[in-house]
Amino acid sequence: MKGAIVIARTMKYTKAAALALVMALAVVPLTAAPSTAATTGFRDVLGSYQFYTQISWMTDEGITTGYDGKWFYPEREVSREAFAAFIYRLAGSPSVSLPSKSPFKDVKTSDQFYKQIVWLEKTGITTGWADKTFRPDDSISRSAMAAFLYRYDRFDGGAAYTAPKTSKFKDMKTSSKFYKEVSWLSDSGMTTGFSDGTFRPYEGTSRAATAAFLFRGYAPSSYRAPTYIEPKVPWKPSEIISVAKSQVGYREPGWRTNKYNDWIGANSAWCSVYIGWVFEKAGYPGYVPKEKYFDSSYTSSSNNYVSKLKAAGVLDWNVSLGDLQQGDVVLINWNGGLGASHSAIVDRVSGNGAWFYEGNTTDGTGNSGRGVFHRWRPLSYIDAVFDPRAYYDATH
């Protein structure tokens, strides 16, 4: 991108430190026209997603195409080879004279990002490791990302920089590797680090956060994300069942302590949280309520699983066996007159009931261990059912 960008070295940033966005290039295009094309969208990035605008810009610019099947995987950490590809595309995908022998022992000439990695090596943006490896599949650390961006700035004609004699971060010494590069990011106003005064140089960075970094550095202030359009993907309950099935056998390590609660930051009953986790992992975020609490018995707020379903008007309270379709979600009454207090995913109808995937329950044989089970329940236990597509349509 030499000649097509200018370095904004005096740019001031006032972004919230809570985002913990560690770095971004302080670069703006010479032309800054807002996007006009509608974003097709990813299955795991809804219009309401925190970094929807940033990911949309990254997609509009061709910096990312996501993964097959309309996935972006926003929480997945960025690998070194993926970050190489991002920088290469930001530079306008320049032509590269590819050597017949790779400069790195662990990068083959046939590898997907061979060209991009070679370009980074030729420009001096990366030097690889002392053992002549690049380690393309490793997550790129925050300090290494800082180094890549600093060298990119030098490659593009950035001014000379002298690091301060005192570190701004508690976990970075003046003798630390990449101290100069991290300091440059801070002095350029492109990073504030974390609110506790650390930089956390050896941690990885998610794809969503990286999109935000690059957006802060490259996107024009006039950029506006296009209207979200749901990606055209077929409804495949088998995908949901596959994810649900993969969790069978998981047991709660401690009372109300499990990975589903950790996922949403909850400590309440997690039958509904497990369902939200399954749908999001299967590529259907927004198809079921994503709430910490099951119903009003856990919170006075209306932000709970059952209240959201009632407000959406999608619950069928007169359930027959014919209403139970694979991928549907039910509210279960323990048959004790307490009303609906459990939820599960329909697998298949069998006899006068159906098989379900469910969490926050025992196996029904006297075992007190709570976890995820595949079990049969009679129709009489089912208070209500809803089609997740109906919930999505009602709330988007």
Solvent accessible surface area in square Angstrom, and as a share of the most:
residue,aa,sasa,rsa
1,M,51,0.23
2,K,120,0.51
3,G,75,0.72
4,A,53,0.41
5,I,11,0.06
6,V,74,0.43
7,I,28,0.14
8,A,25,0.20
9,R,97,0.36
10,T,121,0.70
11,M,65,0.29
12,K,178,0.75
13,Y,36,0.14
14,T,132,0.77
15,K,105,0.44
16,A,65,0.51
17,A,42,0.32
18,A,95,0.74
19,L,67,0.33
20,A,21,0.16
21,L,10,0.05
22,V,0,0.00
23,M,0,0.00
24,A,0,0.00
25,L,2,0.01
26,A,5,0.04
27,V,3,0.01
28,V,43,0.25
29,P,43,0.27
30,L,119,0.59
31,T,112,0.65
32,A,48,0.37
33,A,84,0.65
34,P,64,0.40
35,S,29,0.19
36,T,132,0.77
37,A,66,0.51
38,A,57,0.44
39,T,9,0.05
40,T,68,0.39
41,G,7,0.07
42,F,14,0.06
43,R,20,0.07
44,D,19,0.10
45,V,2,0.01
46,L,25,0.12
47,G,30,0.29
48,S,101,0.65
49,Y,56,0.21
50,Q,116,0.52
51,F,21,0.09
52,Y,19,0.07
53,T,48,0.28
54,Q,32,0.14
55,I,3,0.01
56,S,2,0.02
57,W,6,0.02
58,M,0,0.00
59,T,44,0.26
60,D,60,0.31
61,E,102,0.46
62,G,36,0.35
63,I,3,0.02
64,T,3,0.02
65,T,107,0.62
66,G,20,0.19
67,Y,88,0.34
68,D,137,0.71
69,G,42,0.40
70,K,83,0.35
71,W,38,0.13
72,F,0,0.00
73,Y,65,0.25
74,P,11,0.07
75,E,126,0.56
76,R,116,0.42
77,E,84,0.38
78,V,1,0.01
79,S,24,0.15
80,R,15,0.05
81,E,37,0.17
82,A,16,0.12
83,F,1,0.00
84,A,0,0.00
85,A,1,0.01
86,F,5,0.02
87,I,0,0.00
88,Y,9,0.03
89,R,64,0.23
90,L,5,0.03
91,A,4,0.03
92,G,55,0.53
93,S,60,0.39
94,P,39,0.25
95,S,113,0.73
96,V,28,0.16
97,S,91,0.59
98,L,84,0.42
99,P,51,0.32
100,S,114,0.74
101,K,169,0.72
102,S,21,0.13
103,P,47,0.29
104,F,12,0.05
105,K,147,0.62
106,D,53,0.28
107,V,4,0.02
108,K,141,0.60
109,T,71,0.41
110,S,98,0.63
111,D,49,0.26
112,Q,147,0.65
113,F,26,0.11
114,Y,9,0.03
115,K,80,0.34
116,Q,20,0.09
117,I,2,0.01
118,V,1,0.01
119,W,16,0.05
120,L,0,0.00
121,E,64,0.29
122,K,113,0.48
123,T,33,0.19
124,G,37,0.35
125,I,0,0.00
126,T,3,0.02
127,T,97,0.56
128,G,20,0.20
129,W,95,0.33
130,A,109,0.84
131,D,63,0.33
132,K,136,0.57
133,T,19,0.11
134,F,0,0.00
135,R,83,0.30
136,P,16,0.10
137,D,117,0.61
138,D,69,0.36
139,S,53,0.35
140,I,1,0.00
141,S,27,0.17
142,R,12,0.04
143,S,5,0.03
144,A,11,0.09
145,M,1,0.00
146,A,0,0.00
147,A,1,0.00
148,F,5,0.02
149,L,1,0.00
150,Y,18,0.07
151,R,53,0.19
152,Y,1,0.01
153,D,4,0.02
154,R,66,0.24
155,F,60,0.25
156,D,21,0.11
157,G,59,0.56
158,G,15,0.15
159,A,59,0.45
160,A,107,0.83
161,Y,38,0.14
162,T,124,0.72
163,A,26,0.20
164,P,42,0.27
165,K,195,0.83
166,T,105,0.61
167,S,30,0.19
168,K,124,0.53
169,F,17,0.07
170,K,155,0.66
171,D,56,0.29
172,M,5,0.02
173,K,147,0.62
174,T,74,0.43
175,S,99,0.64
176,S,31,0.20
177,K,135,0.57
178,F,42,0.18
179,Y,17,0.06
180,K,83,0.35
181,E,24,0.11
182,V,2,0.01
183,S,9,0.06
184,W,16,0.06
185,L,0,0.00
186,S,17,0.11
187,D,68,0.35
188,S,17,0.11
189,G,24,0.23
190,M,1,0.00
191,T,5,0.03
192,T,77,0.45
193,G,0,0.00
194,F,33,0.14
195,S,106,0.68
196,D,67,0.35
197,G,28,0.27
198,T,21,0.12
199,F,0,0.00
200,R,79,0.29
201,P,10,0.06
202,Y,179,0.68
203,E,82,0.37
204,G,21,0.20
205,T,5,0.03
206,S,26,0.17
207,R,12,0.04
208,A,2,0.02
209,A,19,0.15
210,T,0,0.00
211,A,0,0.00
212,A,0,0.00
213,F,1,0.01
214,L,1,0.01
215,F,40,0.17
216,R,24,0.09
217,G,0,0.00
218,Y,4,0.01
219,A,11,0.09
220,P,15,0.09
221,S,112,0.72
222,S,43,0.28
223,Y,13,0.05
224,R,157,0.57
225,A,32,0.25
226,P,14,0.09
227,T,111,0.65
228,Y,44,0.17
229,I,76,0.39
230,E,67,0.30
231,P,6,0.04
232,K,183,0.78
233,V,37,0.21
234,P,84,0.53
235,W,54,0.19
236,K,92,0.39
237,P,30,0.19
238,S,69,0.45
239,E,49,0.22
240,I,0,0.00
241,I,18,0.09
242,S,69,0.44
243,V,29,0.17
244,A,0,0.00
245,K,129,0.55
246,S,78,0.50
247,Q,20,0.09
248,V,62,0.36
249,G,46,0.44
250,Y,51,0.19
251,R,100,0.36
252,E,25,0.11
253,P,105,0.66
254,G,29,0.28
255,W,174,0.61
256,R,65,0.24
257,T,72,0.42
258,N,3,0.01
259,K,79,0.34
260,Y,0,0.00
261,N,3,0.01
262,D,107,0.56
263,W,68,0.24
264,I,28,0.14
265,G,52,0.50
266,A,16,0.12
267,N,111,0.57
268,S,6,0.04
269,A,5,0.04
270,W,0,0.00
271,C,1,0.01
272,S,1,0.01
273,V,3,0.01
274,Y,0,0.00
275,I,0,0.00
276,G,5,0.05
277,W,30,0.11
278,V,0,0.00
279,F,1,0.00
280,E,48,0.21
281,K,101,0.43
282,A,5,0.04
283,G,3,0.03
284,Y,3,0.01
285,P,12,0.07
286,G,22,0.21
287,Y,20,0.08
288,V,6,0.04
289,P,4,0.02
290,K,104,0.44
291,E,33,0.15
292,K,85,0.36
293,Y,69,0.26
294,F,2,0.01
295,D,28,0.14
296,S,81,0.52
297,S,93,0.60
298,Y,88,0.34
299,T,25,0.15
300,S,125,0.80
301,S,47,0.30
302,S,82,0.53
303,N,80,0.41
304,N,1,0.00
305,Y,1,0.00
306,V,14,0.08
307,S,33,0.21
308,K,61,0.26
309,L,0,0.00
310,K,120,0.51
311,A,89,0.69
312,A,24,0.19
313,G,66,0.63
314,V,25,0.14
315,L,23,0.11
316,D,55,0.28
317,W,131,0.46
318,N,132,0.68
319,V,25,0.14
320,S,54,0.35
321,L,54,0.27
322,G,59,0.57
323,D,50,0.26
324,L,7,0.03
325,Q,104,0.46
326,Q,75,0.33
327,G,0,0.00
328,D,11,0.06
329,V,0,0.00
330,V,0,0.00
331,L,0,0.00
332,I,0,0.00
333,N,24,0.12
334,W,99,0.35
335,N,95,0.49
336,G,56,0.54
337,G,73,0.70
338,L,150,0.74
339,G,27,0.26
340,A,24,0.19
341,S,43,0.28
342,H,2,0.01
343,S,0,0.00
344,A,0,0.00
345,I,0,0.00
346,V,0,0.00
347,D,13,0.07
348,R,120,0.44
349,V,62,0.35
350,S,40,0.26
351,G,69,0.67
352,N,99,0.51
353,G,0,0.00
354,A,0,0.00
355,W,74,0.26
356,F,0,0.00
357,Y,8,0.03
358,E,0,0.00
359,G,0,0.00
360,N,21,0.11
361,T,9,0.05
362,T,47,0.27
363,D,44,0.23
364,G,50,0.48
365,T,110,0.64
366,G,77,0.74
367,N,78,0.40
368,S,97,0.63
369,G,29,0.28
370,R,38,0.14
371,G,0,0.00
372,V,0,0.00
373,F,16,0.07
374,H,57,0.25
375,R,53,0.19
376,W,90,0.32
377,R,5,0.02
378,P,32,0.20
379,L,49,0.25
380,S,80,0.52
381,Y,54,0.21
382,I,14,0.07
383,D,37,0.19
384,A,0,0.00
385,V,7,0.04
386,F,4,0.02
387,D,42,0.22
388,P,0,0.00
389,R,106,0.39
390,A,42,0.33
391,Y,17,0.07
392,Y,11,0.04
393,D,105,0.54
394,A,55,0.43
395,T,66,0.39
396,H,112,0.50
